[in-house]
Amino acid sequence: MIKERLFTPGPVPLPPQVIKALGQQIIHHRTPEFTNIFLQTREKLQKLFNTDRDVLMFASSGTGAMEASIVNFFSENDKVLVINAGKFGERWRDLAKTFRLQVIDYQIEWGRTYDKDKVSEIVKNNPDLKGILVQHSETSTTTLHDLQFLSQISSSLEDCLLVVDGITSVGVYKVFPQEIGIDILVTGSQKALMLPPGLSILYYSEKAEKRLEKSNLPKYYFSVKAESKKQAKGQTAYTPAINLIIALNESLNLILEEGLDNLEKRHSILAQMTREAMKEIGLKLLSESPSNSATGVFTPEGIDADKFRKDLLKIGIRVAGGQDHLKGKIIRIAHMGYFDYLDMIEVISAIEIALYKNGYKVDLGKGVKKAQEIYINSV
């Protein structure tokens, strides 16, 4: 018997409390019982974001909230800068083009972050920018982008919104939009929030709220105005993802009980254990600005990454592969959400075994020892 262990950057493993909540008999959403749970969940999301402003829930994947960010706060021909450094940066670009925005597509080599001088030059030449669209944690390349600099840039312009995909950073980092200066922040359920896919979340600032009346793009299901009015009263404009919201209430209990400082520290240590172990056994990291959400690593020359993933699965470990031109070249190891320190020891050990079986010269236990040392010195 082989027990499969999930180390993909979404979906991620579910805590028992979440599984229990998902397994309950469904309740009707137009009831006081659901309204009470909805308002509790909304209040906990505000604590997660350290805000008293609207935090909306949509029955969709994270991409739904990304689309809501475009159609509610922009108008046709608005000019936006897209920080395009991976598969999900491409998604911002494609969404913006779909709704006929003018897109400045700042393409960056996968695994790198943006150049501050380049961004400053673009902004200088385009003072009429209406938005900067970026991933905080670009999952396809396991890269972290600095938000503070982009916030300074957007706030220096008269009417420019900083729009952030935090789908794999919220719940890993303390992403406090009002403190950072984020105008629109979106996230999704199947990452560090430790839920199945199907729920997306959107925060918007006071600055962004002023755009709601100006936007001329079509919107119906993803209408922020309609949802804000309903959700303030504990309901949704359309049928909600009932059991996912009930389960989110439970997962937020776990997150808030751990404490956001401890949560961020745990993810930092998990990521450091993984990255340093990979380097210790001679593997090259993908990202020059690595995220604590997941680690991307190149397999050795002569070892196809997709075949290597199958070898890992034979011993019970499922990791993700590369996308587009990185397919067959990298593996991506998640450490966001319901993971602890022994989980990382487990996946590192399995990678060593699979490398050894593929003829790669590795001292078994070398990466594990490095991870153990980091844990001992950090916890």
N, C-alpha and C positions, 0 to 999 in steps of 0.2 A: 504494500500500500504506500502510495506517495501522497502526502498532504500538500496541496497547492497553497503557496503563500503569495499574496498580492503586493507587489512593489511598483505598480504603475502609477504615474502621476495623474490619476483620475481615470476611472473611479478608484477609490482607496478603501482599505478595510473599514468595517463599521464596528463601533463599540457595542457591547451587549445591550446597553440602555437604549441605543438607537434601534437595534434590531427588534427589541421588545416593543418599542413604540410603533414601529412599522407593522408589526404583527397583530396589532389590536383591531377589533372590529371597527369599521369605519363609522364615523358620525356624520350627521348632516351639517353642512357649512352655514346654513341660515338659522342658527340656533344660538342661544346665549352661551352654551357650553363651548362652541367653537370660537365665538367672539372673545371669550375670556382667554382662551389659549392663544389666539391670534395677537391680542394686545400684549400678553406676557412676552411672546416671542419678539414682537416689534420693540418692546422696551429693552430686551436683552441685546438685540441687534444694535440699538443705539448705544448701549454700554460697550459693545465690541468696537464700535466706531468712535466712541467717546464724543457723542453728539446728542443734541436734543432735536435735531432736524429730522425731516422725513427719511425713513429708510423703507423702501417699497419692496414687496415680494411679487414676482411674476411666476406663473406656471410655465417655465421654459428652461432650456439650457442657458448657460451664461451668454451665449450669442444673442438671445432674446433681449437681455438687458443692454448689450452692446448696441443693438438696433434701436432700442428705446432711447439711448443716449444721443443718437443721430437725429431721429425723426422728431423729437420733442424740443430740442435745444438749438437746432440749426435750420437754416432756410436754403433753398436752392441757390447755387452759385456762391455760397459762403466759402471762403478760402480757409483750408485747414492744413496743418503740418502733421504728417503721419511719421512717427518714428518706426520704421519698418526694418526690424532686425530678426525676423523669423516668421514662422507660419501664421502666428496670430497677429503680428504686425501687418501682414498681408490681409488679414481679415478686416482690420480697421480700414485699410486702403480700399478694399473691395466694397465694404458697406458704404463708405463715404461716396465712392463713385456711383454706386447703385442709386443713391438718392441725389445725384447730380450736384455734389459739392465740388469745388475746385480743390484738387488734392496736390499738395507738394509732397511727393513720395521720396522721403529721405531713406534710401536703401543702405543698409549696413551689413557687412559680412557677418554671417551667422556665427555666433559665439562671441561677438564683440558688442560693446555698448556704444552709444552715440558719442560724437566728439563735440564738446561744449563750444569750441570756437566755430564749428560748422553750424551748429544750431543758432548761435548768436548772429552769424552772417546771414542765414536764411531769414531770421526775424528782422534784421536790419533792412533787408531788401523787400520785406513784406510786412510793413507796419499795420496792414489791414487784416491780419490774421484773425480769424474768429475762433480758432481752436487748435490745441495741440493734443494729438491722440497717441497714447503710448501704453504698452504693457509695463506694469511694475515688475513682474516676473514673467519673462518670455519662456513659456514651458517647452517649446520646441527646441530651444538651444540652452535651456537651464541657466539663463542669463538674467541678472538683476540690473534694472535701470534706475539711476538716481532721480528721484522725484523732486527733491528740494530745489535743484537748479532750474528744472522746468517750471516749477511753481513761481520762482522769481521772475522768469522770463514772461510767463503768461500774465502775472499780476502787473508787470510793467507796461503792458499794452492796455489800451482803453477798453476793449470789449473782447477779450480772448479767454476762452474756457480751457482749463486743463482737465482732460477726460482720460481716466485711468482704468485700464483693465486690471483689476486686482484679483482675478479668479484663482491664481495660485499663490497669492501673497497674503490675502486676508486670512487670518488664523495661523499664519506662520510668523509674520511681523506684526508689530503694532502699527496698523495703518489708520491713523487718525486724520481724516480728511481736512477738518478745520484747522488743525495745527500745521499740517503740511502745506495746505493751500490747494487742495484738490477740489475742483468744482463738481465733477461727476465721477463717482466711483462705483464700479460694478464688480460683482463676484458671483460664484455659482456653488451649488450644493455639493458636488461630487469630489471636491478637493479637501482643503483643510477643515471644512465644516463637517466632514465625516458622514455624509449622507449619500444616497443614490442620486444619479442625475435627475433633473427635472424641475429644479427651483433656482431662480436667479434673483439677485438682489441689487437694488440701485439706490444710491445716495446722491442728492444734489444740493448744491450750496445756494445761498441767498442770491449770489451773483448769477448763477445758472437759472434760478427761478424767474428772473426778469426776462429771460429769453422765451419762456413758455408762451407768452402772448404774441411774440413776434414770429415764431416759427410758422412757415407756410408749407411744411412737408406733410404728406398724408400720414395719418395715424389712426388706428382704431383700437385693436387689442392692446397695443403697447402705449396707450395714452396715459402719460404721467398725471395730467390734470384729473382725469377720471379716477385713476387709482388713488391718488393722494386724498381726494375727497372721501372715498369709500373706506380706505384703510385706516384713516384717522379714527373711524368709528368701529373698527374691528371687523370689517368685512372687505370683500374684493369686488371689483366691478363685474368680473366673470368668475366661473367656477375655479376655485383655488386647488392647489395640490394639497388636499386636506391632510393626508397622513405624512407627507413630507414636512409640512409646517409643524405638525405635532412632534415629529422626530427632531426637527430643528430646535424646537423648544428644549428637548432633552440634550442635544449636542451642545447647545449654548450653555446649559447648566454645567457641563463638564469643562468647557473652555473657561468660563468665568470662575468656577471653583479652583481650577489650576492657577488662575491669575495670569493676566496678560504679560507681565514681566517674566514669569516662569515659563509661560508658553513660548515666548520668543527665545529665551535662553535654551530651552530644550531643543528647539528646532536648529538653533545655531550649533549646538554640540553634535547633534545627529549628522548634520551636514559636514561638519569638520571631521568627524570620525570617518565618514564615507570618502570624502575627498582625499584626505591624507593617506588612508589605507590604499586607495587606488594608485596614488603616486608612489607609495612604498613598494608596491609590487610591479612598478614599471609602466603603468598605463598613463596615457595622456588625457587630461581633462579637456572637454570641449570648450568651456566658457572661460574667457579672460576676466569676467565679472560675475562669478558664480552666485546663483540664488540658493537660499537655504531650503527651498521647496523640493528640489530634485537635483541630482548630479548626472551630468552627461559625460560619458567617457568613451574614447576610441578603443575598439578592440585592436589587438596587435596585428601587424601586417601578416596577411595570409590567413587570418581568421575572420570569416564573414560574420558580421554582428547578428544577422537574422538567424543564421545557423547556430550561433553561440547562444542566442536566446532560447532556442529549442533545447539545447543541451542543458541549460539552466532549468528549464521546465521539467526535464526528466528527473531532476533531483528536487523538484518542488518549489522553484522560485520563478515567478513571472515578472519580468521587467518589460519596459517599453523599448521600442527601437527608434531609429531616426526617420525623419520625413524628407521627402523630395531628394535632394542631392546627398543627404546624410544617410539615406536608407542603405543598410548593409554595412555601415561604418561605425555606428555608435550604439550604445545602450544607454537608457535613462533610468535611473534608480530613484524612486520617490522616498522621501522621508518627511512628508507633511501629514498632519492629522494623527490618526490612531497608531502611532509608532513609538516604541521606546528604545532604550539603548541596546538591549539584547537583540532586537529585531535587526539592527545594523550589523551586529556581530554575525548574525545568521546569514545575511545576504553577502557579506564580505567573504565569509568562509565558503559559501557556495560558488562564488566567482573564482576563488582560488582553485577549487576542485575542478570546475569546468575548464579553466585555463590549463591546468595540469593534464587533463584528459585530452586536450587539443594539442599537446606537445609543446606548450609554452613553458619555458624554464622559470618556475616560480618556487620559492621556498615556502612550502605550505605553512600557514600560520603567521607569515610575516606581516601581512596586512591586518590580520586579526589582532596581532600584538600591538600594532601601532594604534588601532582603534581603542583597544583596551587602555593603553597608556593615556590617550586623550580623555577618555571617560574618567579614569582615576584622578587625573589632574584638574578636571573641570567640574566634577560633581561632588 
